[in-house]
Amino acid sequence: MTQGRARIALLGVGLMGTPMTENLLGAGFQMTLWNRTASKCQPFADRATVANSPAEAVQDADVIITMLESGSVVDAVLTRQGVIAGLKPGALLIDMSSIQPSLARQHAELVQARGARYLDAPVSGGTVGATEGILSIMVGGDAADIEDARPIFEVLGKLTRIGPVGAGQLAKLANQAIVGITIGAVSEALLLAAQGGADPVAVREALLGGFASSRILDLHGQRMIDRNFEPGGPSRIQLKDLRMVLDEARAENLTLPLTQQVHNEYLGLLANGHGETDHSGLLLELEHINGVRLGRSDPNGH
């Protein structure tokens, strides 16, 4: 697949889709864009075609990328707004949204019945990873189709083939369980240290040099200290993903107590009106439960 010839339709020009579009255009791909809120496509109007509907966007596309909010939205766009019905024979639909593995498999069957191809390829890395082109891309589907899409994936980040269709979504669920639980752990650790009189800035710096180091401690720990909860990944999306983790666990007769607890904390966070905060804003729910606020101590001990 060469940049000059493959036309990509990208459906969902939001927090993630916007930087992904920028990177794909910068790599020379021809693009058609659609978003429910059409104004989000306008910054690209001089470099890409802006479609009025999803069906219009895909009619001439060789590759269709969906980056939408939830499984229900993806399903509506694909099955009720004419996307699957409008696919060209041999077209490749890549769903990079985070949806239920079972729904990915259903969509794959519908796409294949149209003589087209399907990959589920959810991502991790947030808006920072999307902007820098360093997303972790977890792909489920046929190996030959993945290789065909490699030039696109390599613009966006690093791909790993997980297995057959649906396996990419399973990997994303595993990712979101770790992310949610780790955000909870970082929140508790920094609050504990600060309440005891330690400087959370120094605590975070020390922990980054040890076994507790993680990208979440690095990026989201800093967000908590700075109280910068502008959404890179909104809390309502984290809650949606944790709900899918628990649904999948129940389907496999598994009990995941840590995931369940963090899920409940995000429920409380949203109930208190913080659904649009970054998922690192789970700290706000911990502060609410304890009636305290994470603060910086005087480094001189006063």
C-alpha positions in Angstrom: 0.0 0.0 0.0 1.6 3.3 -1.1 0.7 6.7 0.4 0.0 8.3 -3.0 -2.6 5.7 -4.1 -4.4 4.5 -1.0 -7.4 6.7 0.0 -8.2 6.6 3.7 -11.6 7.5 5.1 -11.3 8.4 8.8 -14.5 8.4 10.8 -14.2 10.2 14.1 -12.1 13.4 14.2 -12.0 13.9 17.9 -9.3 13.9 20.6 -7.6 11.0 19.1 -8.7 11.2 15.5 -7.5 14.8 15.1 -3.7 14.1 15.7 -4.0 10.8 13.8 -5.4 12.7 10.8 -2.6 15.2 11.0 0.1 12.5 11.0 -1.5 10.6 8.1 -1.9 13.7 6.0 1.7 14.6 6.8 2.8 11.1 5.5 1.1 11.8 2.2 -2.1 9.8 2.4 -5.2 11.0 0.6 -8.0 11.3 3.1 -11.7 11.8 3.4 -13.0 12.8 6.8 -16.3 12.6 8.6 -17.3 13.5 12.1 -20.7 13.8 13.8 -19.7 17.4 14.8 -18.7 18.6 11.3 -16.8 21.6 12.5 -14.0 19.4 13.9 -13.1 18.5 10.3 -12.8 22.1 9.1 -9.1 22.6 10.1 -8.3 19.9 7.5 -10.7 21.2 4.8 -7.8 22.5 2.6 -5.9 19.2 2.7 -8.7 16.5 2.9 -12.2 15.9 1.6 -14.9 16.5 4.2 -17.9 14.2 3.8 -21.4 14.9 4.9 -22.1 11.4 6.0 -20.2 8.2 6.9 -21.6 6.4 3.8 -20.4 9.2 1.6 -17.0 9.1 3.2 -16.3 5.4 2.5 -17.7 5.1 -1.0 -14.3 5.6 -2.7 -12.1 4.6 0.2 -9.5 1.8 0.0 -9.0 1.9 3.8 -11.6 3.0 6.4 -10.5 3.9 9.9 -13.0 4.3 12.7 -12.0 6.1 15.9 -15.3 6.5 17.7 -16.4 6.7 21.3 -18.0 3.4 22.1 -19.2 0.1 20.7 -22.8 1.4 20.4 -21.6 4.4 18.3 -19.3 2.2 16.2 -22.2 -0.2 15.6 -24.6 2.6 14.6 -22.1 4.1 12.2 -21.2 0.8 10.6 -24.5 -0.9 10.4 -27.2 1.8 10.4 -25.4 4.7 8.7 -24.4 2.9 5.6 -20.7 2.2 6.1 -20.6 -1.5 5.7 -23.2 -1.4 2.9 -21.1 1.1 1.1 -17.7 -0.7 1.2 -15.9 -1.3 -2.0 -14.9 -5.0 -2.7 -11.5 -5.6 -1.1 -11.7 -2.5 1.0 -10.1 -2.7 4.5 -12.0 -1.5 7.5 -9.8 -0.9 10.5 -11.7 -0.2 13.8 -9.3 1.6 16.1 -12.0 2.3 18.7 -12.3 0.4 21.9 -15.3 -1.9 21.7 -16.5 -5.3 23.0 -14.5 -8.2 21.4 -17.8 -10.0 20.6 -19.0 -6.9 18.7 -15.7 -6.7 16.7 -16.3 -10.3 15.6 -19.9 -9.5 14.5 -18.6 -6.5 12.5 -15.9 -8.7 10.9 -18.6 -11.2 9.7 -20.7 -8.4 8.2 -17.7 -6.8 6.5 -16.5 -10.1 5.1 -20.0 -10.9 3.7 -19.6 -7.7 1.6 -16.4 -9.0 0.1 -14.3 -6.6 2.2 -11.7 -7.1 5.0 -11.7 -6.2 8.7 -9.1 -5.5 11.5 -9.7 -4.6 15.1 -6.8 -2.3 16.1 -7.5 -0.4 19.4 -4.7 1.8 20.7 -3.0 2.9 23.9 -1.0 6.0 24.4 -3.7 8.7 24.6 -3.5 12.1 22.9 0.2 12.4 23.6 0.9 9.1 21.8 -1.4 10.0 19.0 0.3 13.4 18.5 3.8 12.0 18.6 2.9 9.0 16.4 3.9 6.5 19.1 0.7 4.8 19.8 0.7 1.1 20.9 -1.6 -0.5 18.3 -3.0 -3.9 19.2 -4.3 -5.7 16.1 -6.6 -8.6 15.6 -7.2 -10.1 12.2 -5.6 -11.8 9.2 -1.8 -11.5 9.1 -1.9 -10.6 5.3 -4.4 -7.8 6.0 -2.2 -6.5 8.8 0.8 -6.4 6.5 -1.2 -4.5 3.9 -2.1 -1.9 6.5 1.5 -1.7 7.9 2.4 1.6 6.2 -0.6 3.2 7.9 0.1 1.7 11.3 3.7 2.7 11.2 2.7 6.4 10.8 0.5 6.1 13.9 2.7 4.1 16.2 4.0 0.5 16.8 1.8 -2.4 15.8 1.6 -5.8 17.5 -0.5 -8.6 16.0 -2.3 -10.2 18.9 -4.3 -12.9 17.1 -7.5 -13.3 15.2 -10.3 -10.8 15.0 -11.3 -9.7 18.5 -7.9 -10.4 20.0 -6.9 -6.7 19.6 -9.9 -5.7 21.7 -9.0 -8.3 24.4 -5.5 -6.8 24.6 -7.1 -3.3 25.0 -9.2 -4.5 27.8 -6.1 -5.9 29.5 -4.5 -2.5 28.9 -7.4 -0.6 30.4 -7.5 -2.8 33.5 -3.8 -2.1 34.2 -4.3 1.7 33.4 -7.3 2.1 35.7 -5.8 0.1 38.6 -2.4 1.9 38.3 -4.1 5.3 38.3 -5.8 4.3 41.5 -2.5 3.1 43.0 -0.7 6.3 42.1 -3.5 8.4 43.5 -3.4 6.5 46.8 0.4 6.5 47.0 0.8 10.3 46.4 -2.1 11.2 48.8 -0.7 8.9 51.5 2.8 10.4 51.2 1.5 14.0 51.2 -0.8 13.5 54.2 2.1 12.1 56.1 4.2 15.3 55.4 6.3 14.2 52.4 6.5 16.3 49.3 4.6 14.5 46.6 6.9 16.1 43.9 9.9 14.5 45.6 8.1 11.2 46.2 7.2 10.9 42.5 10.7 11.7 41.5 12.1 9.0 43.8 9.7 6.4 42.8 10.4 7.0 39.1 13.9 5.7 39.8 12.7 2.5 41.4 10.6 -0.6 40.9 7.3 1.3 41.1 8.2 3.4 38.0 5.6 3.5 35.3 4.4 5.8 32.5 1.3 6.5 34.5 3.4 7.5 37.5 5.4 9.7 35.2 2.6 11.4 33.2 -0.4 11.1 35.4 1.4 11.5 38.6 2.6 14.9 37.3 -1.0 15.7 36.2 -2.2 15.0 39.8 0.5 17.2 41.3 -0.3 20.0 38.8 -4.0 19.4 39.1 -4.2 19.4 35.4 -7.2 17.3 34.5 -7.9 18.5 31.0 -8.9 15.3 29.2 -6.4 13.3 27.3 -8.6 10.3 28.1 -11.9 11.3 29.7 -13.0 9.5 32.9 -16.3 8.5 31.3 -14.4 6.6 28.6 -12.2 4.9 31.3 -15.4 3.8 33.1 -16.8 2.5 29.8 -13.7 0.4 29.3 -13.6 -0.9 32.8 -17.3 -1.9 32.4 -16.3 -3.9 29.3 -13.5 -5.6 31.2 -15.9 -6.7 33.9 -18.5 -7.9 31.3 -15.8 -9.9 29.5 -14.6 -11.3 32.9 -18.2 -12.5 33.7 -18.5 -14.1 30.3 -15.3 -16.1 31.1 -16.4 -16.9 34.7 -13.7 -14.7 36.2 -13.7 -12.5 39.2 -11.5 -9.4 39.0 -11.7 -7.7 42.4 -9.2 -4.9 41.7 -10.8 -3.9 38.5 -14.2 -4.0 40.2 -13.0 -1.6 43.0 -11.5 0.9 40.5 -14.7 0.7 38.4 -16.7 1.6 41.5 -14.4 4.6 42.2 -14.9 5.9 38.6 -18.7 5.5 39.1 -18.4 7.8 42.1 -16.2 10.2 40.2 -18.8 10.5 37.5 -21.6 10.8 40.0 -19.8 13.8 41.4 -19.8 15.5 38.0 -16.3 14.7 36.8 -17.0 12.6 33.7 -15.1 15.0 31.4 -12.0 15.2 33.5 -8.9 13.2 32.5 -8.9 9.7 33.9 -6.0 10.8 36.1 -8.8 12.8 37.9 -9.6 9.7 39.8 -7.6 11.5 42.5 -10.6 13.8 42.9 -12.8 10.9 44.0 -10.1 9.7 46.5 -9.9 13.3 47.9 -13.7 13.4 48.1 -13.8 10.0 50.0 -11.2 11.2 52.5 -12.2 14.9 52.8 -8.6 16.0 52.0 -6.7 17.5 49.1 -3.3 16.5 47.7 -0.9 19.3 48.4 2.8 20.0 48.3 4.6 20.1 51.6 7.2 22.7 52.5 10.5 21.1 51.3 12.2 22.7 54.4 9.9 20.8 56.7 8.0 23.8 58.0 
